[in-house]
Amino acid sequence: MAKGHWPMVSQILERMHLAPGLQCLDVGCGNGYAVRAMAQQVQPSGQVLGVDVAPAMIEQAKANPENPPNVAFQVSVADRLPLGDEAIDRILSVEAIYYMPNPLAALKEWYRVLKPAGSVWIMVDFYKENVYSHVWGELVGLPMHLKSERQYRELLALAGFTEVMSKRLFNPEPLDEVCKANFKPGWGYNTIEDVVDFRTRVGSLLLSGKKSALDIPPEI
Ligand SMILES: C[S@@+](CC[C@H](N)C(=O)[O-])C[C@H]1O[C@@H](n2cnc3c(N)ncnc32)[C@H](O)[C@@H]1O
């Protein structure tokens, strides 16, 4: 999972303007690879918290011997975070929001914990314009929200975010010959050309938004 997402996540981290001293959060952090990567960029005084609903993922994240001192991991649902208001400068969430029972409630909670001028960065591969992903809900066997790029942008705006932006990210690493030779149909990809199409034309969907520096509540 982590290995597959890293070529895109590294591009997101470049856009997040991470700097020493920033407080960061990864929601649905999985094994914590992105938490560790962010921690390197905000050290020594900046900290990164990774939260995940799955206790097994948090245990795995905590047990990683490469954890630097400025990381913490905690079991938490995305829409009830163990944080006070305006505690966080940057929020990252990779391939997680569509599993959340109420994505809008999660986004509103992320807005609450962000400091004014803080930003949220969300990546999804499961979205309407990626037709290859449409079967994933059935294959995973969990309830998943299939939303379009526009619907995600609207959701971010509804939660109060400004400067809402969306963009596709592409894996710059070429598919190697071994990968091509070992290709087996599955996960919506019937041929190797489908994989190439996803990697070169469809891409991963990145969404971002900012909490206004003036912190005007969304209902005003
Ligand atoms: C596909 S994994 C992605 C993990 C990691 N972000 C990555 O890039 O590999 C989705 C993660 O979201 C977590 N998750 C799902 N629903 C959640 C929720 N409501 N609150 C917090 N985490 C959640 C899952 O436990 C899982 O670890």
PDBQT file of the ligand as one rigid body, heavy atoms in Angstrom, charges set to zero:
ROOT
HETATM    1  C1  LIG A 301      -6.335   2.281   2.006  1.00  0.00    +0.000 C 
HETATM    2  S1  LIG A 301      -5.754   2.580   3.627  1.00  0.00    +0.000 S 
HETATM    3  C2  LIG A 301      -4.634   3.942   3.360  1.00  0.00    +0.000 C 
HETATM    4  C3  LIG A 301      -3.577   4.015   4.415  1.00  0.00    +0.000 C 
HETATM    5  C4  LIG A 301      -2.503   5.081   4.194  1.00  0.00    +0.000 C 
HETATM    6  N1  LIG A 301      -3.070   6.426   4.248  1.00  0.00    +0.000 N 
HETATM    7  C5  LIG A 301      -1.762   4.875   2.894  1.00  0.00    +0.000 C 
HETATM    8  O1  LIG A 301      -1.542   5.821   2.163  1.00  0.00    +0.000 OA
HETATM    9  O2  LIG A 301      -1.342   3.745   2.615  1.00  0.00    +0.000 OA
HETATM   10  C6  LIG A 301      -7.136   3.403   4.398  1.00  0.00    +0.000 C 
HETATM   11  C7  LIG A 301      -6.942   3.646   5.889  1.00  0.00    +0.000 C 
HETATM   12  O3  LIG A 301      -8.005   4.468   6.379  1.00  0.00    +0.000 OA
HETATM   13  C8  LIG A 301      -8.390   4.007   7.654  1.00  0.00    +0.000 C 
HETATM   14  N2  LIG A 301      -9.756   4.446   7.929  1.00  0.00    +0.000 N 
HETATM   15  C9  LIG A 301     -10.892   4.033   7.349  1.00  0.00    +0.000 A 
HETATM   16  N3  LIG A 301     -11.966   4.649   7.882  1.00  0.00    +0.000 NA
HETATM   17  C10 LIG A 301     -11.506   5.485   8.830  1.00  0.00    +0.000 A 
HETATM   18  C11 LIG A 301     -12.115   6.397   9.741  1.00  0.00    +0.000 A 
HETATM   19  N4  LIG A 301     -13.425   6.567   9.757  1.00  0.00    +0.000 N 
HETATM   20  N5  LIG A 301     -11.331   7.098  10.566  1.00  0.00    +0.000 NA
HETATM   21  C12 LIG A 301      -9.977   6.944  10.558  1.00  0.00    +0.000 A 
HETATM   22  N6  LIG A 301      -9.332   6.085   9.728  1.00  0.00    +0.000 NA
HETATM   23  C13 LIG A 301     -10.084   5.375   8.861  1.00  0.00    +0.000 A 
HETATM   24  C14 LIG A 301      -8.256   2.491   7.524  1.00  0.00    +0.000 C 
HETATM   25  O4  LIG A 301      -8.175   1.830   8.773  1.00  0.00    +0.000 OA
HETATM   26  C15 LIG A 301      -6.981   2.349   6.699  1.00  0.00    +0.000 C 
HETATM   27  O5  LIG A 301      -5.819   2.232   7.479  1.00  0.00    +0.000 OA
ENDROOT
TORSDOF 0
